[in-house]
Amino acid sequence: MNESWRRLSTGHAAICSAILAIASATATEAQERSDSNALPKPSGSFSIGRTTYHWIDSSRAETLIAGAPQRREVLVDVWYPAVAGTAAPATYLAHLSILRQTVGEDSMRRRFAPAYPAIERGRLFTHAREGAPVRCPDRGCPVLLFSHGLGIDRAYYTAQYEDLASHGYVVAAIAHPYLINGLVFPDGRLVGLARRSPNPPPDTTIPLWRRQIEDGRVYLRSVSGVMAGDMRFVLDRLIALARDSSTPLFRQLDLSRVGALGHSLGGQSAAHACQLDRRIRACLNQDGLNTNLPFQRDANGRTMDQPFMFIGRAPAPTVRAPDSVLAVRQMTRAEEDSLARVRPAEQDALLRDVGGGSWRVRLNTPEISHLSFTDMPILQAIGDTTRTNNALLAMQLTRGYVRAFFDKLLRRDASTILDRPRADGIAFVSVESFSGKRSP
C-alpha cells in the first residue's frame, strides 16, 4: 500500500494563481453588475437547465417525525446541460414568502445580508433556465446525487450544481424533508426541521464525554440511513425516467457513471449510500466529520469498495480545554491528550482501508468556514471586495477539486489536478492520496 502526501505542485500553484485572478475579477464583476449576477459564473461550456420533481417512495415509511405522511417523500432539483437560450431564468429561492414563515423576516435578512433585497424582489437568479430542453451527448451525461447538510436549504449549493452541470453532469439535488429548516411541497405544505428524538436515560457509570460520542454516532447512523435511502430512491427514479420515452430525461443519462456527494451530514450520507449501493461508482464528502471521521465503518468493520474523497478545511491547531470544561465532560487530561493523538490516526486508517482508493483534500483559504462549501459567504459578502474574493476563492477551489475527482473516476480523465507531479510549492491546498485495497 502506497501513500503520498504532497503540497500543491508547481502546476497546482499556477492553477491557484489563476483561480485568484478569476476570483478577483469575478468579485469586481459581481459588484458592478445587477442583482441577478451575484453568484459566480459556471466555468464549463454547457448552458444549464433546472427542473424539480416531487417523488413518494411507497416502499419506505416516514420515521423522522410523528404525524407526517406515512410514506417517505422527497423534492429533487435536477440540474443538467441544456439547449442554450431557451426558457426563463430560474430564480434562486422558490416559495420565498412561505419560507419566511419558518425562519422569520429578521432571520432571512441576517442570513442573506446585502443579497436579501434582490432575493425579496425575486431578482436573484441562477445561471440556469427553468425547464429548458436537455442537451446530453449520445452516450448520456454522468449522474451525481447531491445531499445537503443538516438544516441547510438545498438552494444554498447552487454555485456547485451549476458548475458541474456546465461541464456535462446531471446533478440531482435532493431536499430531505424534516432535515431542512423549511421545505415547501408543490401542494403548499410547509415542513421544518424535525426535533432530535430524546435519548434513553443515560448510563451514569459511563463518563459524559463517552456518552456524547456514542449518542452522536447513534444519531448519525439513524439520520444518514434515511438520507442514504433517499439518495438510492432518487437513483431508482432517475433510472425510470431515463427509460421512459415520455420524459425529458429519456436516454439522456449514462447510468454506468453515477457518483454521490454532499456537504456536512449530507457528505456522511453520500458515503453511507456508497456503502449500501454498488450502482454508485464514486463518492465524496465535503467537510462532514464525526469524531474526525468522514464516514463510519459498517457493522462488520468494512469501509467501501468505491473510490472516495474527503474535501474539507485544514485542521485547526489543537487547543487544550480548561480544567473546568474537562470536569463537566468527566474527562481526564490524559484522555483528552489521547484523543488528540488517536483521532488523526483513525482517519488515516479509515482512508487507507477504502477499497477503491481515496483522496483527502484540505483547504486553507482566508476566512474559510464550514459554510464556505455553500453560497452563503458569497451572498453575505456583496459590497465587500476582500470578503468576496475570499469566498469566491474557497468556492472556486471546491468546485475545481470536486469536478476533478468525478472527472477522474467517472470520465477516466488522467490529467486532473489530482494527478499532478509532486512538488514542494506551498499554496491554499494540500492533497493526499491513499492506494486502495479490499475492505476487511
Backbone torsions as a table, in degrees:
resi	resn	phi	psi	omega
1	MET	NA	127.2	-179.7
2	ASN	-109.7	141.8	174.1
3	GLU	-124.8	142.5	174.6
4	SER	-133.2	135.4	174.0
5	TRP	-114.1	131.4	176.6
6	ARG	-146.0	137.3	168.9
7	ARG	-71.7	169.3	-179.5
8	LEU	-56.2	128.2	-176.9
9	SER	-72.4	174.3	177.2
10	THR	-56.9	-41.0	176.6
11	GLY	-63.3	-41.4	177.3
12	HIS	-61.7	-42.4	-178.6
13	ALA	-61.3	-39.1	177.3
14	ALA	-63.8	-40.9	177.1
15	ILE	-61.7	-43.5	-178.5
16	CYS	-63.2	-39.9	177.6
17	SER	-61.7	-41.3	178.6
18	ALA	-64.4	-39.8	179.5
19	ILE	-63.9	-40.4	177.1
20	LEU	-59.6	-43.0	179.2
21	ALA	-64.2	-43.0	178.1
22	ILE	-61.1	-45.6	-178.2
23	ALA	-60.5	-43.3	-179.5
24	SER	-63.8	-44.6	179.6
25	ALA	-64.6	-40.7	-179.6
26	THR	-65.1	-39.4	179.8
27	ALA	-61.6	-46.5	179.7
28	THR	-62.5	-44.1	-179.7
29	GLU	-62.1	-42.1	-177.4
30	ALA	-62.6	-34.2	-178.5
31	GLN	-79.2	-23.4	-177.4
32	GLU	-90.4	-20.5	-174.9
33	ARG	-89.5	-177.4	-179.1
34	SER	-76.1	172.2	-177.9
35	ASP	-54.5	-35.2	-170.4
36	SER	-69.4	-10.5	-174.8
37	ASN	-109.9	27.8	-178.1
38	ALA	-67.6	-33.2	-179.4
39	LEU	-77.7	147.3	179.6
40	PRO	-64.8	147.6	179.2
41	LYS	-66.3	143.0	171.1
42	PRO	-62.7	148.6	-174.4
43	SER	-94.5	-6.9	-178.6
44	GLY	-90.7	179.2	-173.7
45	SER	-95.6	-13.9	-177.8
46	PHE	-80.7	141.9	164.4
47	SER	-70.4	165.6	-169.6
48	ILE	-127.1	140.7	172.2
49	GLY	-121.7	162.0	176.8
50	ARG	-143.3	138.7	172.7
51	THR	-144.0	153.7	-173.9
52	THR	-119.3	138.3	178.5
53	TYR	-121.8	146.8	172.4
54	HIS	-117.9	115.7	-175.0
55	TRP	-123.8	143.1	177.3
56	ILE	-115.9	126.8	-179.4
57	ASP	-92.0	101.5	-176.2
58	SER	-69.9	-13.0	-177.5
59	SER	-89.5	-8.7	-175.3
60	ARG	-126.9	134.6	174.7
61	ALA	-80.1	150.6	173.0
62	GLU	-78.4	123.2	-175.4
63	THR	-117.4	-5.7	-171.6
64	LEU	-82.9	-23.2	-173.8
65	ILE	-150.9	140.1	178.0
66	ALA	-74.1	145.0	177.4
67	GLY	82.3	0.9	178.5
68	ALA	-79.4	166.4	173.4
69	PRO	-52.4	150.3	-173.6
70	GLN	-66.3	-30.7	-176.8
71	ARG	-104.8	147.6	179.1
72	ARG	-70.3	134.1	179.1
73	GLU	-131.9	154.2	-179.3
74	VAL	-139.4	156.5	165.8
75	LEU	-109.1	140.6	-177.5
76	VAL	-135.9	122.1	169.3
77	ASP	-91.4	122.3	176.9
78	VAL	-103.1	119.2	178.0
79	TRP	-104.5	137.7	-169.7
80	TYR	-156.0	159.8	171.3
81	PRO	-64.3	136.4	-171.6
82	ALA	-133.2	161.8	172.0
83	VAL	-66.6	131.1	-174.3
84	ALA	-69.2	148.2	169.7
85	GLY	72.4	21.1	-179.2
86	THR	-119.5	147.3	175.1
87	ALA	71.7	169.0	-176.8
88	ALA	-85.9	153.6	177.2
89	PRO	-60.5	143.0	179.2
90	ALA	-85.2	128.4	178.8
91	THR	-71.7	158.2	-174.5
92	TYR	-72.3	-52.0	-178.6
93	LEU	-119.9	110.6	175.5
94	ALA	-78.3	157.4	176.0
95	HIS	55.0	42.1	-177.4
96	LEU	-59.5	-42.6	-176.1
97	SER	-62.3	-35.9	179.2
98	ILE	-74.7	-37.5	178.7
99	LEU	-60.9	-34.7	-179.9
100	ARG	-63.2	-25.5	178.0
101	GLN	-67.6	-26.7	-178.3
102	THR	-83.8	-52.5	-172.7
103	VAL	-96.7	-15.9	178.4
104	GLY	89.4	147.8	-177.8
105	GLU	-60.5	-46.2	-178.2
106	ASP	-63.2	-40.7	179.5
107	SER	-64.4	-41.3	178.8
108	MET	-62.2	-41.4	-179.5
109	ARG	-65.5	-41.6	178.4
110	ARG	-66.7	-38.8	-175.5
111	ARG	-66.5	-40.2	-175.5
112	PHE	-103.4	-7.5	173.5
113	ALA	44.8	-125.0	-172.6
114	PRO	-66.3	-16.3	179.7
115	ALA	-82.1	-12.0	-171.5
116	TYR	-63.6	-41.3	178.8
117	PRO	-56.7	-38.1	178.4
118	ALA	-67.1	-41.7	178.6
119	ILE	-63.7	-42.8	-177.4
120	GLU	-62.1	-36.9	-179.6
121	ARG	-85.9	2.1	-178.3
122	GLY	69.8	27.2	-176.0
123	ARG	-108.4	2.7	173.9
124	LEU	-93.3	103.7	-176.6
125	PHE	-103.4	157.1	169.9
126	THR	-82.3	-179.0	172.7
127	HIS	-92.8	11.1	-178.0
128	ALA	-101.5	160.9	174.2
129	ARG	-110.5	130.0	-175.9
130	GLU	-70.0	117.4	175.7
131	GLY	73.5	16.4	179.4
132	ALA	-63.1	151.4	178.9
133	PRO	-59.5	142.1	-179.1
134	VAL	-74.1	143.6	177.8
135	ARG	-134.1	89.3	176.0
136	CYS	-113.7	155.6	176.7
137	PRO	-66.7	171.3	-177.2
138	ASP	-56.0	-37.1	-179.6
139	ARG	-70.6	-22.1	-176.2
140	GLY	98.8	160.1	179.8
141	CYS	-87.9	141.7	169.5
142	PRO	-63.4	153.7	-172.1
143	VAL	-116.8	135.0	176.3
144	LEU	-123.3	133.0	175.7
145	LEU	-100.8	124.8	-175.6
146	PHE	-116.3	132.8	-179.0
147	SER	-121.2	128.6	-175.4
148	HIS	-79.2	166.8	175.2
149	GLY	-75.9	163.7	-177.9
150	LEU	-60.5	121.8	177.7
151	GLY	80.8	-2.5	-174.2
152	ILE	-98.1	126.7	-179.7
153	ASP	-61.5	139.7	-178.7
154	ARG	-62.0	-24.8	-179.4
155	ALA	-64.3	-23.6	-172.5
156	TYR	-74.6	2.6	176.0
157	TYR	-112.3	20.1	-174.4
158	THR	-56.8	-40.3	-178.8
159	ALA	-60.4	-32.8	176.5
160	GLN	-74.1	-46.7	-179.5
161	TYR	-57.4	-47.2	-175.4
162	GLU	-62.4	-42.1	-177.7
163	ASP	-64.9	-43.3	179.1
164	LEU	-64.4	-43.8	179.0
165	ALA	-63.6	-35.2	-179.8
166	SER	-68.2	-14.9	176.1
167	HIS	-104.2	14.2	171.6
168	GLY	97.6	11.0	176.6
169	TYR	-95.0	148.5	166.6
170	VAL	-99.1	122.8	-175.4
171	VAL	-113.4	120.3	175.7
172	ALA	-98.6	102.9	-177.9
173	ALA	-92.1	110.6	-170.9
174	ILE	-92.9	132.2	169.5
175	ALA	-97.9	115.8	-177.6
176	HIS	-91.1	107.2	-178.1
177	PRO	-58.5	142.6	178.1
178	TYR	72.1	4.1	173.3
179	LEU	-121.9	21.2	-177.8
180	ILE	-140.7	147.5	-172.5
181	ASN	-64.9	-38.1	179.4
182	GLY	-152.6	120.9	-178.4
183	LEU	-132.1	128.3	-178.2
184	VAL	-108.7	122.7	177.7
185	PHE	-85.4	162.6	-177.8
186	PRO	-56.9	-27.4	179.3
187	ASP	-84.6	6.1	177.2
188	GLY	92.8	-5.5	177.5
189	ARG	-62.7	135.7	177.3
190	LEU	-113.9	123.1	178.4
191	VAL	-122.4	147.7	-178.8
192	GLY	-113.5	-163.2	-176.5
193	LEU	-80.5	128.3	178.6
194	ALA	-70.3	140.3	174.7
195	ARG	-72.4	145.1	179.3
196	ARG	-67.0	134.5	-179.4
197	SER	-61.3	141.4	179.3
198	PRO	-64.9	143.0	178.5
199	ASN	-77.0	154.9	174.3
200	PRO	-65.5	164.0	178.9
201	PRO	-52.0	134.0	-174.9
202	PRO	-70.7	150.3	172.1
203	ASP	-85.9	101.1	-173.5
204	THR	-71.0	-5.3	175.3
205	THR	-79.1	-12.1	179.4
206	ILE	-101.0	131.8	179.4
207	PRO	-55.8	148.2	-176.4
208	LEU	-55.0	-43.4	-175.4
209	TRP	-63.9	-34.7	177.2
210	ARG	-70.9	-38.3	177.2
211	ARG	-63.0	-40.9	-179.3
212	GLN	-63.9	-40.5	178.2
213	ILE	-62.5	-46.7	-178.0
214	GLU	-68.3	-38.9	176.5
215	ASP	-60.1	-41.8	178.7
216	GLY	-62.6	-40.3	179.8
217	ARG	-67.4	-41.8	179.3
218	VAL	-62.2	-45.9	179.5
219	TYR	-62.3	-43.7	-179.3
220	LEU	-62.0	-44.7	179.4
221	ARG	-60.0	-41.4	-178.3
222	SER	-66.4	-52.5	-174.2
223	VAL	-72.8	-41.3	178.9
224	SER	-65.5	-27.5	175.0
225	GLY	-64.6	-40.6	177.1
226	VAL	-65.1	-46.2	-177.4
227	MET	-66.8	-40.4	176.5
228	ALA	-63.3	-38.1	175.5
229	GLY	-62.0	-39.3	175.6
230	ASP	-60.8	-42.7	-178.2
231	MET	-64.4	-42.3	179.8
232	ARG	-67.0	-37.9	177.2
233	PHE	-64.6	-43.7	178.7
234	VAL	-61.5	-39.5	176.4
235	LEU	-61.3	-41.9	176.1
236	ASP	-57.3	-44.7	-178.2
237	ARG	-67.5	-38.5	178.2
238	LEU	-64.4	-39.2	176.7
239	ILE	-60.1	-43.3	179.3
240	ALA	-63.1	-41.9	179.4
241	LEU	-64.9	-39.2	-178.7
242	ALA	-65.8	-20.1	-179.3
243	ARG	-101.7	-1.0	-175.3
244	ASP	-103.3	113.7	-174.9
245	SER	-66.9	-12.4	-179.5
246	SER	-88.6	-1.1	-175.4
247	THR	-108.7	154.4	178.8
248	PRO	-63.9	-21.5	-178.2
249	LEU	-92.4	8.1	179.5
250	PHE	-57.8	121.3	177.9
251	ARG	60.0	21.8	-179.4
252	GLN	-99.5	-13.0	-172.2
253	LEU	-109.4	137.6	170.8
254	ASP	-96.2	96.9	-172.7
255	LEU	-83.1	3.7	169.0
256	SER	-86.6	-5.7	-179.1
257	ARG	-127.6	82.6	-177.9
258	VAL	-119.0	132.8	175.7
259	GLY	-125.8	164.1	177.3
260	ALA	-133.8	141.1	177.4
261	LEU	-151.9	164.8	177.6
262	GLY	-173.8	171.1	-178.3
263	HIS	-113.2	138.8	174.2
264	SER	60.2	-125.7	177.3
265	LEU	-59.6	-32.7	176.8
266	GLY	-64.6	-32.0	176.4
267	GLY	-69.0	-42.0	175.1
268	GLN	-61.0	-40.0	-178.1
269	SER	-70.1	-36.4	176.2
270	ALA	-61.1	-42.3	177.1
271	ALA	-63.6	-39.9	178.3
272	HIS	-62.3	-41.1	178.3
273	ALA	-60.8	-38.0	177.7
274	CYS	-65.0	-38.5	178.5
275	GLN	-63.2	-29.3	-175.4
276	LEU	-93.1	-21.2	-167.0
277	ASP	-138.5	109.3	-178.4
278	ARG	-74.2	-8.5	174.3
279	ARG	-65.7	-24.4	178.0
280	ILE	-84.8	119.4	-169.3
281	ARG	-93.9	-16.6	-179.7
282	ALA	-157.6	145.5	-175.8
283	CYS	-140.0	149.5	-172.2
284	LEU	-142.4	138.7	179.4
285	ASN	-119.2	128.3	177.6
286	GLN	-104.4	102.5	169.7
287	ASP	59.4	30.6	179.1
288	GLY	-108.6	99.9	-178.4
289	LEU	-121.0	141.9	170.3
290	ASN	-130.1	120.8	-170.2
291	THR	47.5	42.2	176.3
292	ASN	69.5	14.3	179.1
293	LEU	-112.2	134.5	-179.9
294	PRO	-77.9	-12.2	170.1
295	PHE	-164.7	168.6	-178.8
296	GLN	-105.0	146.9	171.6
297	ARG	-64.8	156.3	177.8
298	ASP	-79.6	-175.8	-174.9
299	ALA	-61.6	-21.5	179.2
300	ASN	-97.9	9.6	178.8
301	GLY	80.7	11.2	-177.4
302	ARG	-88.2	155.1	175.6
303	THR	-96.8	-100.1	175.8
304	MET	-158.3	160.5	178.7
305	ASP	-92.8	-21.9	-178.4
306	GLN	-78.2	155.0	172.1
307	PRO	-61.0	147.7	-174.3
308	PHE	-139.8	146.3	172.9
309	MET	-136.3	136.5	170.3
310	PHE	-109.3	125.9	173.4
311	ILE	-122.4	125.7	-176.8
312	GLY	-159.0	-175.1	178.8
313	ARG	-73.5	148.8	173.1
314	ALA	-61.6	142.1	-178.0
315	PRO	-59.5	139.7	175.8
316	ALA	-76.4	153.4	176.4
317	PRO	-57.3	141.2	-179.6
318	THR	-68.6	129.9	177.6
319	VAL	-119.0	122.1	-178.8
320	ARG	-74.8	137.1	-178.5
321	ALA	-71.9	148.4	174.1
322	PRO	-63.4	157.6	179.5
323	ASP	-56.9	-36.1	-178.1
324	SER	-64.4	-37.3	178.6
325	VAL	-69.5	-41.9	177.8
326	LEU	-60.6	-37.4	179.5
327	ALA	-63.2	-42.7	177.9
328	VAL	-63.2	-39.3	-179.8
329	ARG	-75.7	-9.2	-175.0
330	GLN	59.0	48.6	-172.9
331	MET	-128.3	139.6	176.8
332	THR	-88.0	161.5	176.7
333	ARG	-62.9	-37.0	179.0
334	ALA	-64.0	-38.0	178.5
335	GLU	-67.7	-39.7	176.9
336	GLU	-61.3	-46.9	-179.6
337	ASP	-63.9	-37.1	179.4
338	SER	-64.7	-43.0	177.9
339	LEU	-61.1	-41.8	-179.4
340	ALA	-61.4	-32.6	178.6
341	ARG	-81.0	-38.9	-170.8
342	VAL	-78.1	-38.7	-171.7
343	ARG	-61.6	-42.8	175.3
344	PRO	-60.8	-39.3	179.1
345	ALA	-65.8	-37.2	178.5
346	GLU	-64.2	-39.9	178.1
347	GLN	-64.6	-43.7	178.1
348	ASP	-58.9	-44.7	-178.4
349	ALA	-63.5	-39.8	178.4
350	LEU	-61.8	-46.6	-178.1
351	LEU	-67.6	-33.5	176.7
352	ARG	-66.5	-26.6	-176.2
353	ASP	-87.3	-2.0	179.3
354	VAL	-69.1	124.2	-171.7
355	GLY	-61.5	-37.3	-176.5
356	GLY	-93.0	9.4	-175.8
357	GLY	89.5	156.9	-177.4
358	SER	-147.3	161.5	177.0
359	TRP	-131.6	149.7	172.7
360	ARG	-129.0	119.2	-179.3
361	VAL	-115.6	124.7	-179.4
362	ARG	-117.2	131.6	-179.6
363	LEU	-105.1	141.0	179.8
364	ASN	-138.2	51.4	-179.8
365	THR	-83.1	159.9	179.6
366	PRO	-59.3	136.7	175.3
367	GLU	62.9	19.2	-178.8
368	ILE	-67.2	143.3	179.6
369	SER	-142.6	178.8	179.2
370	HIS	-61.1	-32.8	-178.8
371	LEU	-84.5	0.3	178.1
372	SER	-67.1	-11.9	176.2
373	PHE	-87.6	1.5	175.8
374	THR	-113.6	178.1	177.3
375	ASP	-78.5	-12.7	-168.6
376	MET	-56.1	-49.0	-179.0
377	PRO	-61.5	-31.2	178.7
378	ILE	-67.6	-46.4	-178.7
379	LEU	-68.4	-36.3	-179.0
380	GLN	-74.2	-14.7	-175.8
381	ALA	-97.5	1.3	-177.8
382	ILE	-54.4	128.3	-179.0
383	GLY	95.7	-10.7	179.6
384	ASP	-117.5	105.0	-172.7
385	THR	-61.4	-43.9	-177.6
386	THR	-64.6	-48.9	179.5
387	ARG	-63.8	-37.5	178.5
388	THR	-63.3	-45.9	178.7
389	ASN	-59.5	-43.1	-179.2
390	ASN	-64.8	-43.6	-179.6
391	ALA	-66.0	-41.4	179.8
392	LEU	-68.0	-36.4	179.0
393	LEU	-63.1	-46.3	178.8
394	ALA	-60.7	-40.7	-179.9
395	MET	-69.8	-40.0	179.6
396	GLN	-63.4	-41.3	178.3
397	LEU	-67.0	-42.6	177.3
398	THR	-58.6	-49.8	-178.5
399	ARG	-61.9	-39.8	-177.8
400	GLY	-65.8	-44.8	-177.5
401	TYR	-76.8	-33.5	175.1
402	VAL	-62.8	-48.6	-180.0
403	ARG	-64.1	-37.7	178.9
404	ALA	-60.6	-40.7	179.8
405	PHE	-62.2	-48.4	-177.8
406	PHE	-73.6	-32.3	173.7
407	ASP	-61.2	-41.4	-178.7
408	LYS	-67.1	-44.2	-172.6
409	LEU	-89.0	-35.1	-176.8
410	LEU	-97.5	-25.2	-180.0
411	ARG	-111.4	-0.7	178.6
412	ARG	56.3	40.6	177.9
413	ASP	-86.1	116.3	-177.2
414	ALA	-91.5	7.5	-175.4
415	SER	-120.9	32.7	179.7
416	THR	-81.5	174.1	178.5
417	ILE	-71.2	-6.6	172.6
418	LEU	-83.2	-6.2	-172.0
419	ASP	-119.6	22.1	-179.4
420	ARG	-82.4	153.7	-178.6
421	PRO	-64.8	154.5	-179.0
422	ARG	-67.8	142.2	176.4
423	ALA	-155.1	176.3	-175.2
424	ASP	-108.0	16.3	178.7
425	GLY	-64.8	146.5	-179.8
426	ILE	-111.0	129.3	179.0
427	ALA	-149.1	-155.4	-174.7
428	PHE	-87.4	0.2	-172.7
429	VAL	-133.0	140.4	166.8
430	SER	-122.7	144.6	-176.6
431	VAL	-129.7	129.6	171.8
432	GLU	-121.6	142.1	175.7
433	SER	-124.3	144.4	-179.7
434	PHE	-126.3	126.4	-179.7
435	SER	-70.0	153.1	-174.6
436	GLY	-85.2	159.2	171.4
437	LYS	-153.7	166.1	178.4
438	ARG	-67.1	139.9	178.7
439	SER	-66.0	152.5	-178.7
440	PRO	-65.5	NA	NA
